[in-house]
Amino acid sequence: MSRRDRPVSPVPENTPDNGEIITLRELLSALDTAVVELVEAPAGDDVVLASVALVDGTDLAAEIESQSPMPDLLLHVGVGKAEAVRWFDRVAQRPPGHRPRAVMSKTAVDPRALRTAAQRAGVALVAVHPRARWDHVFPLVQRMLDRSRRLQTALGDQELLATDTDLFGLAQIVAQNSGGMVSIEDAQSRVLAYSSSDESADELRMLSILGREGPRDYLRVLQKWGVFDRLRKSDEVVDVPAHPKLGTKRRLVVSIRETTEGASASRLLGSIWVQQGDAPLTPDAADVLRGASAIAARIISRTLNAPSTEALLIQRLFGARGGGVDVPSVAGALNLPVTGPAAVVGFAPTATDTAAPIGDFAESGSMLRLHASSFSRDSVATVIGDRAYVLLPRYKSASTVAAWTRQFVDQFETKRSIVLRAAIAVPVTDLAHVAGARAEVDRVLDGTAATFPEGRVTTLAESRTAVLLGEILDLVEQHPELHDPRLDALFEYDTTHSSNLSESAESYLAHYGDVRSAAAAVQVHPNTLRYRIRRVEEIVGVDLQDASDRLLLELQLTLRRRRRRSAPVRG
């Protein structure tokens, strides 16, 4: 599996020193000595970590050859000692700002040559227990980095700031108040967080922390005792006695449940386990667990419902959530080329599709990503508000981007019964201009809504007249002093006399003063139209032989027509 296929925790821009930064010391403390051990720290263990990536032997060369800064923390998966030593020697030749700050390795359990190489490179070396599973350690590291990143990626976003604590912090608090050792698991029994262990930790706890399955005999005992059934069906605290024959100690466990208003049943999110050590649990340990269950439910629910760190970074790349990104960090985190050519495509539902808004489109994000990835492997996509956006790096030509966009619009209508409009911005020279390209496609989508279906797939260059005219009308509409009061008399006359002078004037102007063509369009005799135009000139006080009067009247009539079209229908 290449690095691109793995999730990467990106580096937030201008990471503030706000007390929520995760240092190497804090990360190792949270992961527990049962999993990791610091071998070498040339710059100390207070270095800041904000990004992480898994790399295997095939990725090492690519990491070195890349001109972008490396993630702060690298997890060496299946990398031998000799290979790792050579890699550290090459890392030592890179500028200090382009080196990782720490490396985790199972090879580091025999650290002599590796420790020396890491010291020369100025990179901290962390030994990982040989029995630990990388697919368990990596998510734990990501969650630890995410405990502060939500504050840093969207300052001012109350939904992201609403977390009471993180799961690791909650596990530690429960351990202190219950007198035991805590593990928090998801609904599939995967460990999400845990408190520190001591010498009294039994084998079951150690295996779970390492990401290993507990002894099958013990799992069968739990099944026989009905522990799992009780967790699935209720929120009671279950007392699980010790099992001396299997070497397990007493535990308390409670389910973590999400109760949705109006729902007939709650959803199981996970469980909290407290293992008793050498000392008995506190008398109120069960109450502590009940309270922790409610807090954990809020934390996990927010995590499940909130955008992922990568999704937030992509939205910032497109200028949402405050915008502004550190381009080299984004390029490394999302594996995107820093420079172009690239294209940005925006999609919006048509005005006639208000019954099937972009919410349905958002649920079909996988369809968008699938089609975009088939066109460009490096593509990224996101939904912001009622629109969706795609970045297509390394496109071959503008015509191929347009062809792909039309194909996707057609297929989406066929499969989802939602009619889309699309706007394309090309070329985008580098990642720093992605937000500007999104603003450009928004201009096009805003300015071509009235020209659908002609403007179903277009660019700013192809629709500049419609876009600029729409923006001019927006400006006029925002300033009441620019509305011509003389037209009020014309509209009042039409209303009072049930006539259509304004419609006749619009047809006359649209046909450039050609009376016969304009009369045919409104289905009247040319002489009738001539009479109506004279009445318009008398009522409004304009001369339609004068170019300025014609321009002003057409602009004001267009503005009036647009206001009528957007006015709510009253039943």
N, C-alpha and C positions, 0 to 999 in steps of 0.2 A: 504493500500500500504506500503510495507516495504521500509526501507531506500535504499536498493539496487536498487529498481525500480525507484528511483528519481535521477536526476542529482545532482552531488556534485562538488563544485568548489574546486580543490585540492590545496595543499600548494606547491608552487615552492621551489626548493632546494636552501638553502643559500640566502634567499631573501635579496637583497641589500638595504641599506638605501640610496636611490638615489633621494629622493624628490618625487618619484612617488608612494610611499607606501600609502595605504588607511588606515586612522585611523578611529576609531569609531566616532570621532567628524565630520570628513569629510563625512562619510557615512550618519550620521543623518542629516547633513546640506543639503545633496543632496536629501534625501528622503522627507524632508519638515515636518514641525510640523503638517501639516494636516494628516500625516500618522503615525509618530512616535514621542515619547517623552522619553527622558532619565530620568529614575526613580532613578537609583543607579549606581555609578561608583567607586567602592572601589579603583581601581588602576588609576583612572582618565579617561578622555575621549580621551586620545592620544594613547591608546593601538592600536597595528597594527592588522588588520584583513586581512587574506589571503585565508580563506576557509570558506565555509558555507554549511549547510545541514538542511533539514527539518526532524523533528522527531515528531512522534505522541506518544500517550500513550503506545502503544505496543512496541515502539522502545526504550523507556527510560531505561528499564532494560538491554537491549543489549548494549546500550551505556556505562552504568556503568560497566558491566561485562567485556567489551572489555579491553584488555591490551594496546591497541594502544592509542596515544594521540587523544583527541577529536578535531573536527573542531573548528576553532577560534570562529565562530558564529553559534549558533543553533537557529532555528525557532521552537518554541513549538506550534504545531498544535493540537488543541482540547485537551490540557492538563489542567486539573483542578487545582485549587489553592492548595488544600491539597496534590495532587500528585506531583505538582511542588516543594512544600516545602520539601517533603521527598527526592525528587531527588537532590535538592541543598544540603541537609544535607549529602547525600552520596558522592556528588561531592567534598565536603569539605574534605573528607578523602583521596582523590586521590593526588598524587604528583602534585605540582603546574604546572609543564610542561605538565601534562596530563588532565588539566581542560580546558573548553572553556573560551574564554575571554569575551564573551557577549552572552546574551540570549534575544530574542525577544518573547514577549508573549502578547496575548490579555487579559490574566488574570491579567497582571500587571496594568491594569487600576484601580484595587482595590488592592493596592500594600502593605498593611501594613505588614502582615506576610511574604509575598513573598520577600519584600524588605530586611527584616531582614535576611532571609535565604540566599539571594544572597550576602549580605554583609559578612556573615560568610564564604561563599565559595570563596570570593574574585572575584566574577563574576559580570560584569556590567549587569544591568537589563533595558530593553527597552520596554516601553509600545507601543503596536500597536493598532491603532484605531479599535474599534469593528466591524466597517463596511468595513474595508479593506479586500480584498481578498488575501489569501495566495498565490494563483497561479498568482497573480499580483505582490505582494511584493517580492517574491522569485526571479523571473527573474530580477527585478530592482536591487536587491542586487547583484546578479551575474554580471550584467553589470557594476556596480560600481567597483567590485573587478577586473573585467577583464580590466578596463581602464589602469591599470599598468601591469597586469600579462603578457600581450603579449610582453612587453619589457623584462620581467624577464625570461620567459620560453625559449626564443630563441634569446639571445643576438647576434647581428650581422646579424640576418635575416631581410633583408631590407623590405621584404613584410610586416612583422609584425610591423616594425618601421615606416611605411609610413603614418600612420593615422595622419591627421592634428590636430584633437582634438577628444575627445569622445563626445557622444551625449549629456551627461549632461553638459559638458563644453560649447558645442555649444548652448544649450538652454539658458544658463546663459548669454552668449555673445549677443545672439539675443534679450533677454529681456532688457539688458542694452542699446542696440542701438535702440530699437524700442519703449521703454517706456511702454511695456506691460508685461503680464505674458504668458510664452511660454509652449506649450506642443508639443512633437514630437511623432507621432503615426505611426504604421506600416500600411500595406495595408489592414489589417483587423480591423483597428481602435483601436488597442491595444496600450496603452501608453508605449513608449520606454524610454522617459526621459522628464524632465520638469524643469522649473526654479522655484525659490522661489515664494511663494504666499504671498499676504498681505490681509488686511481686505476687500479689494474691490473684491476679488475673488468671482464669482457667484457660484450657486449650481452646474451648469454643470461642471465647472472646478473641484470643490471639488469631485464630483462623479467620474470623469474620473481619477483623481489622486488616488482615493481609489480603482480603478479597477472596478467601477460600470458603468453600461450603463446609458447614459444620458436619461432625460425624453423622453418618447416615443412621446409626442406631439411635442417636439422641433425637434426630428429626422424627424418627418413627415413634419415639416415646412422647414427644410433644403432640404428635398427631393422635396418639392413643389417649392422651390426657385431655384432648379436645381444646388445646390452647389456640390453635389456628382458627378453629370454628368460632370460638368465643371472640376472638379479635375481629373476625369478619362480621359478626352479627351484633356486637355491642361495643360500648365505650367504657366498660368496666375495667378496673385494674385487675389483672390476672396474676396470682401468686404461683410461681413455678418452683416447686421444691428442688432441693439439691438431689443429685443422682450420683452417690459415691462410686458406684460401680463404673459409671461412664466418666467420672472425674469432673462433673459439672457442678457448679455451686448454685445456690438459690438465686432466683431472679424475680423481679416484678416487671410486667410488661403491660402497656396500654396501647390501644389503637390510635391512630391519627386520622380523624375523619373531617370531611368537608360537608357541611350542611348548607344546601342552597335553598333560599326562600321559595316556598311553593312546591319544592320537590318532595316526592313521597318517601324517598330514602336518601341517606347520606352516602358519600363516596369515600371508600377506603383509600387513604393516601400513603399510609405507612404505619410504623409502630416505633415506640420508644422502649428500650430494654435497659434495666438497671441491674447489674450483677453485684451481689453482695460480696465484699472482700473479707478480710480477717475480722473486722468489726461489724456488728449488726447494723442494718439500715436504720435510719431515724424513724421515730414513731409516726411522723407525718409524711413519710416517703410516698405513700399512695396519693395523698392530696397534692404533693409536689408534682407527681406524674400527671394527674388530671389537668392541672394548670398548664404544664408544659405541653400537653397534647393540644390544647387550644391555640397556644402560641405557634407551635410547629405547623398546625393546619394553616394558619395565616401565612406563614413564611413559605411553605411549599406551594400553596395555592397561588400566591403572587409570583413565585418562580415559574410555575406552569403557565400562568396567564400572561406574564410579561415577555416582551421580546428578548431573545437571546442576546448575549454580548455582541456576537457577530452581526445580528440583525440591527442592533442599535448603531454599530459602527458604520454599516452600509447606509443607514438613514442619515447619519451625520455626513457621510461622503456626498450624499445628494442634497445636502444643505438643510436637512430637517433637524429637529431637536437641538437647536442652537447653532448647528453647522460648525464648520471649521475643523480641519483635521490635520494631523502631522502626516504629510504625504508619504515619506519613507516608511513610517510605521504602518500605515494603512496598506501600502503595497506589500510589505512583508507579511502582515497578518492575513490578508486576503489573497496573497499570491497573485497580485495584479501587476502588469507592467506600469511603470511610472509615467512613461511618455506614450503618445498615441501611435498610430491613429486609433481613435475609439469613437463610438457612436452612443448617444443617449436617446432612447425611445420612450415616450410617454403615452399611456393609454388612458382613455376616459370613456365612460358609458355615454351614449347619445342622450339628448334631451328627451327622447321618446322612451328611454329605458329607465325612467325613474322608479318603475315598479320592481326592477331588478338591478339595484345599485351595486356599487363597487364592492360592497360587503360580500356578495356572492363571488365576486371576482377574487377577493382576498382569500376566501376559502379554497380557491383553485390555484393558489400560488405555486403549487407543485407543477401544475401544467405549464405555467409561464416559465419556471426555472428549467423544466425539462426541454422545452422548445428552444429557449435561449442557449442552453448548454450544448444543444445539438448544432447550433450555429457557431458559437464561440465557447470553448471549454472554460475560459476564464470569466464568463459572464456573471454578473451579480444582479439581483432583482429585489425590489421592495415595493410595498404598498404604503402610500402616505396620503391620508385623508381619503378622498374619493377617486384617487388616481394611482396607477401602477407605473413603475419606471424600471427600465433595464439599461445596464451599461454593457456594451458589446465591444470589448477590446480587440485589437488586431483584425478588424474587418478588412476584406479584400477591396471592396468598392462600395460607393454610396448606393449604387443600383442594387447590389446584393442585399444590403440592409433593407432597402425599400421593399424588395421582393419578399424577404423573410417576414417583414412586418405585415404586409398584405396577407400572406399565407396564414400567419397567426391570427389576425383579425377574422379571417374567413372561418378558420377551424374553431375559433372560440365561439363564434355565433352558431356554428353547426352543433357543437357539443354542449354549450351552456345556454343557448338561446338568449344571449346578451349581445347587443350590437355595440361595437366599440368604434371610437375614433382614435387615431394615432398621429403623433407628431414626432419628427426625427430631427435631431441636432447633429450635424456632421460638418467638419471633423472636430473632435474634442482632442486638443493637443496633449493634455496630460491630466492627471487625477485632480490637480488643483482647480481645473475648470469644469468639473462634473456638476457642481452646484449651479454654476452659471448656465450650463447647457440645460439643466432641468428648468431653470427660470425661462429659458428660451422656448422649450417645448410647452411650458405652461402658457406662455404668450400665444403660441399658435393654437393650442386647444381652446383657450378663452376666445380668441378672435375668429375662429372658424366654426363655432357651434352653429351659427345661423346659416352656414353654407353647406351643411351636410345634405346629401351624401357626397357632393363634389370634394369636400375637404376631409374625406374619411381617413386617408393616409397622405400626409403632406409635410412640408418643411417650411421654415420661415421664409426662405427665398421664393418658394412657390406661392405662398399665400400672404406676402407682405402687404399687399393692398388691403385685404380684408382685415389683417391684424392691426395695421396702423389706423384704418378707418374706425375699427372697433374701439381702439384706445382713445382716439380723438372724441368719439361719441361719449366714452366714459368720462373724459375730462369735462365736456360740455354739461353732461348730466349732473356732475358733482357741483356745478356752479350755477345756481338759479338765475344769476344776473345775465348769463349767456343764453337763456331761453327767450325767444322772440315772442313778446306778448301779443303781437299783431295776429299770430295764428289762432289765438283763443277765439277771435271773432269768426274765423273760418269754421272751426270745429263746432262752435255754438250754432252757426247758421245751418250746418249739416244736421245737427241734432234737432233744431226747431222745425226745419222744413223737410226732414227725412230725405235729404239729398245726399249726393256723394261727390261734392266738389273736390274734397281733399284727395279722393281716389283718382279722379280725373287729372288732377294736377300731378300726382305721382306718376301716372302713366305717361303724361305729356313730357315730363322731365326724363323719365326712363328711356323714352324713344327720341331723345335729343331734339324735341320740338317738331318731330314728324307727325303732323295731325292725323293723317290717314292711318298710320300704324298704331298710334295711341288710341284712336277711336275704335279700331278693330279690337284692340286688347280689352277695352271696357264695353264693347258691343253696343256702340251708339253711332249715329251718323256723324261724319266729320264736321258738319255745320253745328251739330249739337255740342260737340267737344269744343269748337271755337267759342261758342257762347259761354260755356262753362269756364274756360280759361280767362275770358274777359271778366267774368264775375269774380273769379279768384283774385285777379289783379285789383279790382275795385275794392273788394272786402279787405284784403290784406294790405293794400297800398304798395304793391311792387310792380315792376315792369319786367316781364319774363323775356323780353328781348335783351335785357341787360345781364351780362354774364355774372356779375356779383350777386344780383337779386336771385338769379337761378340757382347759384351755388348755395346761398344762404337758405333759400326755401327748401331745397332738396335735403340739406343737412338737418333742418328742423323737422321736416316730415319723416325722415328716416328715424330720428330720435323718438318722435311720437309713436311711430309704428313699433319700435323696439320696446317702448314702455307698455304698449297695449299687449304685446306678445308675452311679456314677462309678468303681467298683472295676474294675481290669483283669480281663479274661476270661483264665483260665488253661486251656491246652489239655493 
